[in-house]
């Protein structure tokens, strides 16, 4: 008997070639042991899956928290800028700043009446 | 051992290994998860457990803001700024001396006092400083001091400083909590402050909150925003005008009230002296907090003749052309009442009574009306009662003397003596004349915006019809005469018809009689006279270098009226010459409304631009 096992197509009718295995091979039996084994595997897989999920949720939670903080910071910054804008837009401030700009106040205003019946502004 | 049993044993070993592998993998995963929870995410869960800041934010409502009209948009007059409270947990501090030194330097506080606070090894909490700005907070954070913490603390701030300070008021502590004090902040406090939230949380046996226990939070409802009828630009100009006038005439106090006669909306309400609400604690005389335009009463003087005349015209007792003979004095109950110019003018029409401001003429009209009817008109114009303006501290003034139905009191009241009014009351009464005889309720808030996005606009409220439209038109013609021919000339603006009346009133003494050398100069009027866009009252208390209001309040009115007519883009209705404009410019302080002519600019104060630039460079 050679050391190597030649595997041929079981339907081969070629002469001198051996069949791969005998026809009396045992069918796979599904007993309580197999079920237990499958159960353990399933539980473990579910556990691993759970851990990954929880970790993923935690990571996303971090991201949300970070984004929330960023939004809050931006909002607060926006509020500060609004106040600064209001300070700069104040008439007191504008007039104070225009003092050194050599600006000229408007003189007498002339109103031009346009001919025609249509009122224009 | 047989081969069969060998195979079985290696098979069972294999199964055990697999089981062990899974058990170990499970354990590793749990350890990994625990590591994640307790080490990596420690800060996150710690924060989640005692999320004081978030809870605080949810429970404390944000105060509503106040806006003034600004062109087509709105200008924020009162807003909230987020500052920080710096606090310490003394038991976590290792070197109190060092921490105190570092903090005292940044926060400008007493180092020794702070060290005492921090140097308590069992202490849980000590306030270092309230309302600290971002710059300082960053500096402290950079120092990485152990045991020093921060929490948000909102502060009311007024970006434009003194702008409309007496109208808006401020937020300060009443001993228990921060609340609106004075002005709109106080009157509308309930709407502005919102409703605080509530927190239900389990406590342990020691009464401490269980931070991971169930929390039931009823979040706070934020305050509503107020949108005012006040116009940013007009209010600013009015503030500048009253400041300049008070300075120029050395007046003790002054007020300008500008209303929209059609709606009663206040366009400006400016007074001096005023204050900066951002720094109200440094104000020495707290009487400046009140708004003198609504709470300051005064005897208004001759300006009141307009009201008397309105009654006379409406009742049909007089017409603008009704004549009487002015003998210069009226004697009643042993008193002799004279004209202010001490002259007897002979036959005079009612128009001339207003133009020359004749006391005897006002008495003539009052006599025609009778004391009871006169009192009715005075009441109907809103005197002796609050106008109901939507701000705090309004005074009703007093017309109690008139209720005695004695001639002498009614006579003096006919030219504005012996009764007291507030500036807003008088402006509203004048607005009724400008508005065809209908008295509108003066108001400051145009609309309110609730935190849920709803908006409620306040419709103008008509109080009552005081005089007929015809009477109001007659009176307007007479008041235009006062500005064109009478004492109010300097209130006029070239090219426009301005209606108005001056008043120079004496100041009553506490014990009776009148102060010598003290008076209140005022001018009330509106323009354009027959299609008025604004009604304005200018009042200056005790101007020193002028005797009559025609030289103080009237020119201030003219300057402001010129600005308003230009600001609203109202076309001139009357012919006018360059000479009129030159005269106006010469007799009024137009420096902030009109550019000085080039030849008037002194050369030395206006160096050429090139030179200026060079100078700047040198400084740099």
Interface residues (C-beta under 8 A of the other chain):
Chain A: X37 X40 X41 X44 X47 X48 X51 X54 X55 X58 X61 X62 X65 X76 X79 X80 X82 X83 X86 X87 X89 X90 X91 X92 X93 X95 X102 X104 X105 X106 X107 X108 X109 X111 X113
Chain B: X15 X18 X19 X22 X25 X26 X29 X30 X32 X33 X36 X37 X41 X44 X70 X75 X76 X79 X80 X81 X82 X134 X157 X159 X160 X161 X162 X163 X232 X233 X236 X566 X569 X571 X572 X581 X592 X593 X594 X595 X606 X609 X612
